[in-house]
Amino acid sequence: MSKPLRVFVEETPRKVFVSALDWPGLARGAKTEDLAVESLVAHLPRYAKVARKAGERFDPHDFDIEVVSRTTGDAGSAYGIPSLVAPEDRDAVDAREAKRLAAIVEASWDVFHATADKAPESLRKGPRGGGRDRSKIVEHVTGADGGYARSMGIKGGDPETADGLAAIRAAVLEVLGVKSDSSPIADKKWPPRYAARRVAWHALDHAWEIEDRTERD
């Protein structure tokens, strides 16, 4: 019997985003909900590598999509970002789940860097990511992690240096890895479940972009 894959839908006239609530980083957007769900399903084998790296069992052929909540998206949703907190993101996080969320976020970073490290500097031009080459994508992702950390109340660390980035990410994992009643982190706007979803999504979205834009022999 297939397992439910609970998803949250952000709808705008321009774009619809579908995010898996229990699997941080598994989120896809498209012009319609049907197309977004189709893309999400198509990315399940790719996501399986992340889940397994985090120590999770994940069979990409053993899920049924279950829309559990939906909302009208905002400008971020329309632009292509899973930008809204779902009602389910406000569920409490016990110690076991907190460690799981942190492990998936860490695995998402690992997959991103492994993908970038084996890709050529020059990527195929096209609509996905415009003309940005590999090093610029890496710079964008690591810089964004610094901004995400600030959204979680984490101060200090320079994402442009290896030591600074490592310190930022260690602090993010520390925050995500403790149980929570799901109040916004550091009295800001992101509860832990959403923070994990957002950070992991950004790393994986660009990992998959690099894969899609790498020339094949």
C-alpha positions in Angstrom: 0.0 0.0 0.0 1.4 3.4 -1.0 2.2 6.0 1.6 0.6 9.5 1.5 2.9 12.3 0.3 1.4 15.3 2.1 1.7 18.5 0.1 1.0 22.2 0.6 -0.1 24.2 -2.4 0.6 27.9 -3.0 -1.6 29.2 -5.8 -1.1 32.3 -7.9 -2.3 33.2 -11.4 1.3 33.1 -12.6 2.7 30.0 -10.8 1.7 27.3 -8.5 4.1 25.8 -5.9 3.6 22.3 -4.4 5.8 21.4 -1.4 6.1 18.1 0.5 5.5 18.9 4.1 7.3 15.9 5.5 10.3 16.0 3.2 12.2 19.3 3.4 13.5 20.4 0.0 11.0 18.4 -2.1 9.1 21.3 -3.8 8.4 22.2 -7.4 6.6 25.0 -9.2 4.8 25.2 -12.5 2.2 27.2 -14.3 -0.6 25.0 -13.0 -1.2 22.7 -10.0 -1.3 19.6 -12.2 2.0 20.5 -13.8 3.6 21.3 -10.5 2.5 17.9 -9.1 3.7 16.2 -12.2 7.1 17.8 -11.7 7.2 16.9 -8.1 6.5 13.2 -8.9 9.2 13.3 -11.6 11.7 14.6 -9.1 11.1 11.8 -6.5 14.0 9.6 -7.7 16.3 12.6 -7.5 15.1 13.4 -4.0 15.5 9.7 -2.9 19.3 10.3 -3.0 18.9 13.1 -0.5 16.6 11.2 1.8 18.8 8.1 1.8 21.9 10.2 2.5 20.0 11.5 5.6 19.4 7.9 6.7 15.7 7.9 5.7 13.9 5.1 3.9 12.4 6.6 0.7 10.9 4.6 -2.2 10.1 7.1 -5.0 7.5 4.6 -6.4 5.6 4.2 -3.1 3.8 7.5 -2.7 0.4 8.9 -3.4 0.1 12.7 -3.5 -2.3 14.1 -0.8 -3.0 17.8 -0.8 -3.6 18.6 2.8 -3.7 22.4 2.7 -3.6 25.2 0.1 -3.4 29.0 0.2 -3.3 31.9 -2.1 0.4 32.6 -2.9 2.2 35.9 -2.6 4.8 37.6 -4.9 7.4 35.1 -3.8 5.3 32.2 -4.8 4.6 33.8 -8.2 8.3 34.4 -8.7 9.1 30.8 -8.0 9.8 30.5 -4.3 7.9 28.3 -1.7 7.6 31.5 0.4 4.6 30.8 2.6 4.3 29.0 5.9 1.8 26.1 5.8 -0.5 25.5 8.8 1.3 22.2 9.2 4.6 24.0 9.6 3.3 25.1 13.0 3.1 21.6 14.4 5.4 21.0 17.3 8.7 19.2 16.5 9.9 16.6 18.9 13.5 15.7 19.4 13.5 12.8 16.9 11.9 14.9 14.2 14.2 17.8 14.8 17.2 15.6 14.2 15.6 14.3 11.1 14.9 17.8 9.7 18.5 18.8 10.4 19.9 15.7 8.7 17.8 16.3 5.6 19.0 19.9 5.4 22.6 18.8 5.8 22.1 16.1 3.1 20.7 18.7 0.8 23.8 20.8 1.1 26.0 17.8 0.6 24.1 16.8 -2.6 24.3 20.4 -3.9 28.1 20.6 -3.5 28.7 17.1 -4.8 26.7 18.0 -7.9 28.5 21.3 -8.3 31.9 19.8 -7.8 31.5 17.4 -10.7 29.9 19.9 -13.1 31.8 21.9 -15.6 32.2 25.7 -15.1 30.3 26.5 -18.2 26.7 25.3 -18.2 24.2 25.0 -21.1 22.4 28.3 -21.6 18.7 28.4 -21.3 15.7 29.6 -19.3 16.6 27.7 -16.1 18.9 30.1 -14.3 19.6 32.2 -17.4 23.3 32.3 -18.2 24.7 31.8 -14.7 27.6 29.4 -14.7 28.5 26.9 -12.0 30.7 29.1 -9.7 28.0 31.9 -9.8 25.3 29.4 -8.7 27.5 28.2 -5.9 28.1 31.7 -4.8 24.4 32.4 -4.9 23.5 29.4 -2.8 26.1 30.0 -0.2 25.3 33.7 0.0 21.6 32.8 0.4 22.4 30.5 3.3 23.9 33.6 5.1 20.6 35.4 4.6 18.6 32.4 5.7 20.7 32.2 8.9 19.8 35.8 9.7 16.1 35.0 9.2 16.7 32.4 11.9 18.3 34.9 14.3 21.8 33.6 13.6 24.4 36.4 13.6 28.0 36.4 12.4 29.9 34.3 9.9 30.9 35.2 6.4 29.4 32.8 3.8 32.1 33.9 1.3 34.7 32.1 3.3 34.9 28.3 3.9 35.2 28.7 7.7 32.4 31.3 7.8 30.1 29.2 5.7 30.8 26.1 7.9 30.1 28.1 11.0 26.8 29.5 9.6 25.6 26.1 8.5 26.6 24.4 11.8 24.5 27.1 13.6 21.5 26.5 11.3 21.7 22.7 12.0 22.0 23.3 15.7 18.9 25.5 15.7 16.9 23.0 13.6 18.1 20.0 15.5 16.4 20.7 18.8 12.8 20.1 19.7 10.4 23.0 19.4 6.8 24.0 20.0 7.2 25.5 16.5 7.1 29.1 17.5 9.0 31.3 15.0 12.7 30.8 15.5 14.3 33.7 17.4 10.9 35.4 17.5 11.2 36.0 13.7 8.8 34.7 11.0 10.0 31.2 10.3 9.0 28.1 12.4 11.5 25.3 12.2 9.6 23.1 9.8 9.3 25.9 7.3 13.0 26.9 7.8 14.1 23.4 6.9 11.8 23.3 3.9 13.1 26.6 2.6 16.8 26.0 3.1 16.8 22.5 1.7 14.6 23.5 -1.3 17.1 26.3 -2.3 20.1 23.9 -2.3 18.3 21.2 -4.2 16.6 23.5 -6.7 20.0 24.7 -7.8 21.6 21.2 -7.6 18.9 20.0 -10.0 19.4 23.1 -12.2 23.1 22.3 -12.5 22.3 18.8 -13.5 19.7 19.9 -16.0 22.1 22.4 -17.6 25.2 20.2 -17.7 26.1 19.2 -21.3 25.9 15.4 -21.8 28.4 13.6 -24.1 
